[in-house]
């Protein structure tokens, strides 16, 4: 067991217990393409060379308040809490609360930080009469720009950017209805490309080659991953051969390895090239993991577990548990600054 540090912090409203468990590790399971894949259930899947350890005692997220805090673009974790309609901020490393943003936020889903430190928040509830993605400048607590064109009838589920600043938004009209992925130039509310999917789109990611990946949920909740090689121009998508039980958020690392949430399987799947099979699981013990992101140096992963009301912070790619932040009603997105943008 790792060393346990307990810090008592007092804010204006209540005491917050902050407990950091250092050195506890999640199980990491290697999967062979030669045998059927069995997703982990709870914390029962353990690699032969691993030993099981308990999840760390979680941090307690602050209760919602009308106060706004200034959003910083350095060493900060941003967590969207859908039911609370806010984005909660935590100091990187200590994971202690730094405040929250609620201006411009309406039942947020995914969030993102671009290379310049701008924060993007996807709203699944109409704000000022429209579904949208709000962009916040570094250190800002009010939106600087709104992306809503092409989102009139579609709820944004996730957002990402590439190194050039193009903004990609995943959308859905409901699980049993079509979805899409929409691209904008940064700071322009004009659709550059819009590619429709026959199924709801739950996540979007862009790799170093400008390949765009989306994952979709079908009518029977089965998950698929589509790849647009070189970008969305022409909307030429190919469906990857790997299959998922369901689909949630998706991330990509510097080696173009995909990291994908599979909520029904209660797993976070690591899928390397050529994207034919799940190679291993990142972490374990999830209830309903819905989104995953990586930090800039690809050494940490952040998993929002809606069912548990927590965000797990893990070493990447090994999966060692660092900390758990808890107390959210419906965490749907978690992104660290600086973020992984290629």
N, C-alpha and C positions, 0 to 999 in steps of 0.2 A: 504494500500500500504506500502511496505517496505521502509526502508531508502535507498536512492540512493547515492552512492559514485561515484564521477567522478575524474579520475586521468589522467593527461596528461603525456604521456611518449614520449621521443624523441629518435629515433634510428638513425643510420647512414643515412637512406634514407628518412624517413618521420616521422611526428608525428602520434602516434597511440592513439586513444581515447579508454580508458578502462572504462567501466561503469558496476558497479556491483549492481544488484538489489537483495536486501536481503529480504527474507520474502514473496516473491510472490509465490503463489502455483498453480500448475497445477491441473486440475480436475481429480479425481480418481473415476472410475465408477465400482461398484460391479455388477457382472453378476450372475444370478441364473441359475443353470443347468435346472431349470424347464421351462425356457422361451427361445425363440430364441435369439441368440447373435446379437446385432446390433453394429458394430464397430463405433467408434466415427468419426465424420466428422469435421475437423477443431477443434475449441474449444467449440463446442456447447454441448458436452456431459458433464454434471455436476452431481455429486452424490447429492442426496437429502440433505445431511448434509453439503455439501461443498458450498463455494461461489467462483464465477469465478474471476480470476485475470489475468491481462495481462502478456504476456511473458516479461521478462526483456529486457532492451535495450542491444543488443548483443555487445560482444567484437569484435574488428576488428582484424582478423588474418593478420600476416605480408605478404606482397607480396613476391613472390619467388625471391631468390637471389642466386648467386653462392657460397655464404659463407656457410660453415658447422659449426655447433656448436656441442660441445661435449654432447653426450647423457648421462643424469644422471639417476640413478635408484632410486632416492628418491624424492617423492612428485612432480612428473612430469606427465603431461598429454601428450600422444603421439597421433597425429591425422594424418592419411594417407590422402593425397589429390591426388586423382587419376590423374586428368588432369595436375596437376603441377609436378607430379612425385617426390614428396618429402614427408617426415614425419615432421610435424611441432610440436614444443615442447612448452608447456605452464606451468608456475609455478602453482602448486596445491595451491588452496586457493585464490590467487589473479587472476589466470588465465591470467597472463600477458605473452607475448611472450618471449621465451628463445632461439629461433633460429630454425634451421631445419637440417635435414639429407637428403642428396640426393645421396650420394655415394652408389651404389648398388641398388638403387631404380628405378623401371621402371613400371609406372602405378600401384601403390600399391593398394591393396584391404584391407584385414584385417590385424590387427597387434595384438601383444600379448606380455606380460611380464611374465617370469617364476619366480619361487620362489627365484632364485639367482639374479634376476634383469636383465637377458638377454632379449634383445628386438628381436622379430621376426617380419619380414615384408614379406607378401605374394605379389608377383609380377605377375600381370595378363598379362603383356607384357614380351616377352622374353628378358632376360638380358644375354649378352654374349652367345646368341644362344640357351637359354633354359628357360622354365618356371621354377620358383624356389621360395623358401622361404629363405630369408637371415637372419642370426642370428648375432646380434651385442652384444659384451660384454658390461657390465656396463661401462658407461663413454666413450664408443667407438662411432666413427662416420663413421667407415668403417667396412664392414662385416668381421666377424671372421670365419664364416662357411656358406656353401650353401647346401641346401637340394634340389635336382633336380631329383634324381632317381625316376622313376615311374611317372614323371610329363611331359614326353616328348610331349604328345598330349593333356594335360589337364591344364586348367588355374586354379591356386590356388585362392580360394575365401575367405578362412578364415584359421586361425591357432590357436591352443591351446596346452597347455601342462598339464600333471598331476603332482602330487607332487613328483613323481620319476624322472621327467624330460623327459618322453616320449613325442615326438612331433607328433601332429595330424594335418593333412592338409586336408581341404575340397577342392574338385575340381569340375570343370564343363567343358564340351566340348561345352557348349552353352545351352540355356534354353530348346530347344527341343531335346537335346541329353543327353546321360548318364553322370553321375558324379561318384565320388568315395570319400572315406575317406582313407587316407594313414597314416600309423604310422611308425615312426622311433625311434631308440634310439638316444638320444641327442648326437650330434657330430659325427654321423655316417650316411653317405649318402647311406645306404642300406635299402630297404623297409623291415620292420618287418612284417607288415600285410597290405593288400590292399583289401578293400571291395567295390565292385561296387554297384551303385544304377542305377535304370532305368531312374531316373530323375536327373537334375542338383542339386548339393549339395551347399547350400548357407551358411551354418554355422555349427560349430562343438563345442561341450562343453563336459567336463568330470566332473562327480560329485565325492563325497567323497568315493563312493563305487566302483570307477573305471568303472562305467557305462558310455558309450559313446553315446551322442545324436547328431544326424544330422537333419537338416531340408532341405527339397527338394522342388523344383518347378516343377510341371508337365507340360504337353503339353498345357493345358488350363490355366496355371499360378496358379492352385490351390496348396496350401501348405500342406505338410505332415511332421510329425516328426517321426523319427525312433530311436529306442533304441537298443543298443548292450549291454546287461547285462554282467557285468564283463569284458568288453573289446572287442576288435576286433578279438581275436583268434577264428577261425572258422566262422567268419562273420555271426553269427546268429542274425538277426535283427527282431524286432517286430515293427509293425506300431502302434503308439499310436492312441487312438480313437478320440482325439481332432482333429478338422479340422480348417484349416486356409484358408483365402481367397487367400493368397500368402505366401511367406516365405522369410525372410532376415536373419540377424544374430541371434544367439542364445547364451544365457548365462544361468548359473545355480548357485543358491545360496547355502549356507551352509546347508540348509534344503532340498536340492534336488528339490526345486521349479524352474521351467523353466521360463525364461524371453525371449520372442521371438518377433522379429520385423515382422510385417505384412505390407509390403509396400503398397499394393493395398488398404488395409483397413485403411491406415494411422494411424496405432495403434502399440503400444508395449504391448503385451499380457503377463499377469502373469498366469502361469498354474501350480498349485500345484498337488501333488500326489492325486489321481491315474492317472492324466493326461487325464482326460475325458472331461474337459471343461475349457474355459477361465474364471478365477475367477474374474479378474478385469483388468483395463488398467492402465499402468504406464505413466502418463503425457497425454498431448493432444496437438492439434494444429499442428501436424506434416504434412509435405507435402509428403515426401517419406523416412520414417525411414528405414535404411538399416542395421544398426548394433547396438548392445547394449553390454555393459560390466559392471561389478561391481568391486568396489575396494575391498581391502583385508578384511576389517571389515564388508563388506556388508551394508555399510551405505550410499553409493553413487552409482548412476547409470549414465552411459554416453551413450547418444544416438546420433549417427551420422545420420543426416537428409540430404541425398544427394540433395533432391529437394529444400530445403531451403538454402543449403550451410552453415549449422550450426552444432554445437555439443551442445546438451542440457545436463546440469548437474543437476541431480535431487537427492533428498533424497530417499533412499530406506529403507523399502518398501513403504513408504507413498506416494511418488510421488511429494513432495513439490519442487518447482522450486528454484534452487540456482543461476544459471547463464547460459548464452548462449554465446558461442564463435562463431563468424561468420567470413565471408570473404573468405571462401574456394570455390574452383571451384567445386570439386566433393569429399566431405568427405565420405569415405567408411568405415573407422575404427577409433575407439577412445578407448584407453586403459590407465588406470591410474596406476602409480607405487607408492606404492606397490599394486599389482593386486590380484584378488581372484583366488587362486590356491588351490585345495583340494587334 
